[in-house]
Amino acid sequence: MLREAAAFLKKDFLTESSYKLAFLFNIFGVFISVLIYFFIDRLFGSRIAPHLEVFGINYFSYVLLGMAFFSYVGAGMGSFASQLHNEQMQGTLEAVLLTPVKISTLLFSMALWNLIIATLDMVIYIVLGIFVFKIDFSQINLLSGLIILILTITSFSGLGILSASFIMIFKRGNPLGWVISSLEGLIGGVYFPVSVLPAWLQFVAKFFPITHAIRAMELAVYQGYPLRLLAKEIFLLFLFSLLLIPAGLIVFKFATKKSRMQGTLLQF
């Protein structure tokens, strides 16, 4: 497994390193996004303050961590589909899928580069928060944060594999990824606490992993919550992972088999 992962990582690094300005533009884009929400907090932060009392922070601190954490949702949701589409465009998808490698190993290896980039994005957010905007992360519980991060990655990897199955069958169309990502950003607590939503949307939000992940991470980082106080959120994220990873692999295997039978692996 490590050899396959290293091979994919090397391939993706060689491809991406040819676009040297992309990394600088990415840093600039993150800074602009953070700056926008800094001024939104200056204008409207006091109106949302009552909903943030449980976290003990202002709106800007909340949304900075939310955006940083949401980058991992992108890594989980989008990396599999985008990598498959890239392989289709390069005409190498059939060769990759015919290698004697387990589907789970193959998918993990394909997503590894995007996961590393998502980690770098999170570091950029945190560095900007500490050194530019003077956000206090001194209360962070590292163990709780790490466990939540791992469970979030695994649960959204399951959704990402399901999303990639649409690419295998419909080629360009990926409605599942778009719908889920949009709904998560809207009602999952990324840009504002779920408590500001109408009661019925708060109920719907409970069925999305990001809702529990964001709440748990905010409490672990800003309030230093230990694992025992986050037991409910951790259990739910574990349950999402337990359900979504096998479901994603089963559907992806079916989609791959169907594409092979139809001879459409190289179509896009």
Sequence and secondary structure as in RCSB ss.txt:
>XXXX:A:sequence
MLREAAAFLKKDFLTESSYKLAFLFNIFGVFISVLIYFFIDRLFGSRIAPHLEVFGINYFSYVLLGMAFFSYVGA
GMGSFASQLHNEQMQGTLEAVLLTPVKISTLLFSMALWNLIIATLDMVIYIVLGIFVFKIDFSQINLLSGLIILI
LTITSFSGLGILSASFIMIFKRGNPLGWVISSLEGLIGGVYFPVSVLPAWLQFVAKFFPITHAIRAMELAVYQGY
PLRLLAKEIFLLFLFSLLLIPAGLIVFKFATKKSRMQGTLLQF
>XXXX:A:secstr
 HHHHHHHHHHHHHHHTT HHHHHHHHHHHHHHHHHHHHHHHHHHHHHGGGGTTTTS HHHHHHHHHHHHHHHHH
HHHHHHHHHHHHHHHT HHHHHTSS  HHHHHHHHHHHHHHHHHHHHHHHHHIIIIIS    TT  HHHHHHHHH
HHHHHHHHHHHHHHHHHHHHTT  HHHHHHHHHHHHHSSSSS GGGS HHHHHHHTTSHHHHHHHHHHHHHHS  
 GGGGHHHHHHHHHHHHHHHHHHHHHHHHHHHHHHHHT TT  
